[in-house]
Amino acid sequence: MRVITFNTQGIEQAADNGFFQWMVKQDADVVCLQDLRAKEYQLDDERYHPEGYQAYFFDAFEDGYSGVAIYTRILPKAIMTGLGFEQCDFNGRFIQADFDNVSVAALSVPSGLKDDECQVAKEEYLRLLKGHFTKTLRKRREFIFCGPLQIAHKPQDLSNWYVNQKVSGFLPQEREWMEDLFGEMGYVDAFRQVNHTDQQYTWWPEYNKARDLNEGARLDYQVTTANLRKTVKSASIYRDECFSAHAPVIVDYDL
């Protein structure tokens, strides 16, 4: 089972940059998209609906903001949207597709880079998201959560990490949240399960040549329940084309 996650930073822009042409060549079973910045009714053009895929959307209330989607070649048994708290549901930040043996979700976490108020909102969101991860552990099925968590887990996941320790995305409390997720809670960072190379980034700032110089951060994840650890066969980040400031993360599972 091949799963791709990608933060589009605007699905219309990503489509203009060739994302869907690339996607259909990847033989992916499920594709999770975030930050669509468009509503479902605005995406009826055939270019947003490649042959062979069913598309499911969860819109933000505000126009031109956030929104997530799942594209799947496998007909899901059920689709779930939202997590029951306003910061998620009002802003279209979670959609889940349930299949026979596994559920795959597209999610997004708000950035805290803009100002202190945004960082406070991000940390509250992370607290509530952790509650959902805790509840998930009690369920009798496996899960793959895909999307930008807006945190670089370890120094190897961030360029110039030493000078960024007081910057949103690498704050001590954020990294502690990640340590708890992948430590005591038992979730798996699918990418790092099989790919241990340093400087593997999924996002680069928009300043000149950051992408060319590979000065970025690994902010986009596929997080799985513990029983899927041994099913991860390969993981990569696609950088050859630029669809947004983020790059797609591709993981193959033996499912």
C-alpha positions in Angstrom: 0.0 0.0 0.0 1.6 3.3 -1.1 0.5 6.4 0.8 1.5 9.9 -0.1 1.1 13.1 2.0 1.5 16.6 0.6 0.9 20.1 2.0 -0.3 21.9 -1.1 -0.3 25.4 0.2 -3.2 25.9 -2.2 -4.4 23.1 -4.3 -5.0 25.3 -7.3 -1.4 26.5 -7.3 -0.2 22.9 -6.8 -2.3 21.8 -9.8 -0.8 24.6 -11.9 2.6 23.4 -10.9 1.9 19.9 -12.2 1.1 18.1 -9.0 -1.8 15.9 -10.3 0.2 14.9 -13.4 2.9 13.7 -11.1 0.5 12.1 -8.6 -1.2 9.8 -11.2 2.3 8.4 -12.1 3.1 7.3 -8.5 0.8 4.3 -8.3 -0.3 5.5 -4.9 -3.3 3.9 -3.2 -4.1 6.8 -0.9 -3.0 10.5 -1.2 -3.5 12.9 1.7 -3.6 16.6 0.9 -3.6 19.5 3.3 -4.0 23.3 3.2 -6.1 23.3 0.1 -7.2 27.0 0.4 -10.3 26.1 -1.7 -13.6 24.6 -1.1 -14.9 21.4 -2.6 -17.5 23.2 -4.9 -14.6 25.2 -6.4 -12.8 22.0 -7.4 -15.1 20.4 -9.9 -12.7 20.8 -12.8 -11.6 17.4 -14.1 -7.9 18.2 -13.3 -8.8 17.8 -9.6 -10.4 14.4 -10.1 -7.8 12.2 -11.8 -9.2 8.9 -13.3 -9.2 6.0 -10.9 -9.4 8.0 -7.7 -12.3 8.9 -5.4 -11.8 12.3 -3.7 -13.2 13.3 -0.3 -12.9 16.8 1.1 -13.3 18.6 4.4 -13.5 22.4 4.0 -12.7 25.2 6.3 -15.5 27.6 7.1 -13.4 30.5 5.9 -12.9 31.0 2.2 -9.4 30.5 0.8 -8.1 28.9 4.0 -6.9 25.5 5.1 -9.0 22.4 4.1 -7.9 18.7 3.7 -8.6 15.9 1.2 -8.1 12.2 0.7 -7.7 10.7 -2.8 -8.1 7.0 -2.8 -8.2 4.1 -5.3 -9.7 1.9 -2.7 -13.3 2.5 -1.9 -13.4 3.3 1.9 -15.9 1.8 4.2 -16.5 5.1 5.9 -15.3 8.7 5.9 -14.9 10.7 9.1 -14.4 14.5 9.3 -13.4 16.6 12.2 -12.1 15.8 15.7 -14.8 17.5 17.8 -13.0 20.7 18.7 -13.4 24.1 17.1 -9.8 24.7 16.1 -9.9 21.6 14.0 -13.4 21.4 12.7 -14.0 25.1 12.0 -10.7 25.2 10.0 -11.1 21.9 8.1 -8.0 20.2 9.5 -9.0 16.4 9.7 -10.5 13.8 7.4 -10.2 10.0 7.8 -10.9 7.1 5.4 -11.6 3.7 7.0 -10.5 0.6 5.0 -10.7 -3.1 5.9 -7.7 -3.2 8.2 -6.4 0.3 8.4 -7.6 3.9 8.6 -5.7 6.7 6.8 -6.2 10.3 7.9 -5.1 13.7 6.4 -4.5 16.2 9.1 -2.8 19.6 9.6 -1.5 21.5 12.6 -1.5 25.3 12.5 1.8 27.2 12.3 3.0 29.3 15.1 5.6 31.3 13.2 3.5 34.4 12.7 3.4 35.7 16.3 3.0 34.7 19.9 -0.7 34.5 19.7 -0.4 31.9 16.8 2.1 29.9 18.9 -0.3 29.8 21.8 -3.1 28.6 19.5 -0.8 26.0 18.0 0.1 24.6 21.4 -3.5 24.4 22.4 -4.2 22.5 19.2 -1.4 20.1 19.9 -2.8 19.5 23.4 -6.2 18.6 21.9 -4.7 16.5 19.1 -2.8 14.5 21.7 -6.1 13.7 23.3 -7.2 12.2 20.0 -4.0 10.2 19.7 -4.6 8.9 23.2 -8.2 7.8 22.3 -6.9 6.1 19.1 -4.7 3.8 21.1 -7.9 2.1 22.6 -9.3 1.3 19.1 -9.0 -2.1 17.6 -7.6 -1.2 14.2 -4.4 0.4 12.8 -4.0 4.0 11.8 -1.8 6.1 9.5 -2.0 9.9 10.2 -0.6 12.1 7.5 0.3 15.7 7.4 2.3 18.7 8.6 2.8 18.6 12.4 4.8 21.9 12.0 7.6 20.5 14.3 11.0 19.3 13.4 11.5 16.4 15.8 15.3 16.2 16.2 18.4 18.3 15.2 18.8 16.0 12.1 15.4 17.2 10.9 16.3 20.9 10.8 19.1 22.9 9.2 20.9 25.4 11.4 19.0 23.8 14.4 21.2 25.3 17.0 20.2 28.9 16.2 16.5 27.9 15.8 15.9 26.5 19.3 13.7 29.6 20.2 11.8 29.5 16.9 8.3 27.9 16.5 8.7 24.5 15.1 11.7 23.6 17.2 10.8 24.9 20.7 11.5 22.6 23.6 7.9 22.0 24.5 7.1 21.1 20.8 9.9 18.6 20.7 8.8 17.2 24.0 5.3 16.7 22.4 7.0 14.7 19.6 9.1 12.7 22.0 6.0 11.7 23.9 4.2 10.8 20.7 7.0 8.6 19.4 8.1 7.4 22.8 5.7 6.7 25.7 2.6 6.7 23.4 4.2 4.2 21.1 3.4 5.8 17.7 5.9 5.3 14.8 7.5 8.0 12.6 7.1 5.9 9.4 9.8 7.8 7.5 12.4 7.4 10.2 11.6 3.8 10.6 13.4 3.1 7.3 15.2 6.3 6.4 17.8 7.5 8.8 19.7 10.0 6.6 20.3 13.5 7.9 19.0 16.6 6.1 15.9 15.0 4.8 13.6 18.0 4.7 10.0 18.4 3.5 9.7 22.2 3.7 12.0 25.1 2.8 11.5 28.9 3.6 10.7 31.1 0.6 13.8 33.1 0.8 16.2 32.9 -2.2 17.8 29.5 -2.8 16.7 27.9 0.5 15.5 24.9 -1.4 18.6 24.7 -3.6 20.8 25.0 -0.5 18.6 22.5 1.3 18.1 24.8 4.3 14.8 23.5 5.6 13.0 21.3 8.0 11.2 18.0 8.1 7.7 19.1 9.1 5.5 16.6 7.3 5.0 13.1 8.7 3.2 9.8 8.4 2.5 8.7 11.9 1.4 5.1 12.4 0.2 2.9 15.3 2.8 0.6 16.7 1.6 -2.6 15.0 2.4 -1.0 11.6 6.1 -0.5 12.4 7.3 -3.7 10.6 5.1 -3.1 7.6 7.0 0.1 6.5 9.1 -1.0 3.5 10.4 2.3 2.0 10.1 6.0 2.5 11.2 9.0 0.5 10.7 12.7 -0.1 10.1 13.9 -3.6 12.2 17.0 -4.5 12.7 16.8 -8.2 9.8 19.2 -8.9 8.4 22.0 -6.8 4.7 21.9 -6.3 4.7 24.2 -3.1 7.2 25.1 -0.4 6.5 21.6 0.9 7.5 18.3 -0.7 5.4 15.1 -0.9 6.4 12.3 1.4 6.0 8.8 0.0 5.8 5.6 2.2 5.2 2.0 1.1 3.6 -0.3 3.5 3.3 -4.1 3.3 -0.5 -4.1 3.8 
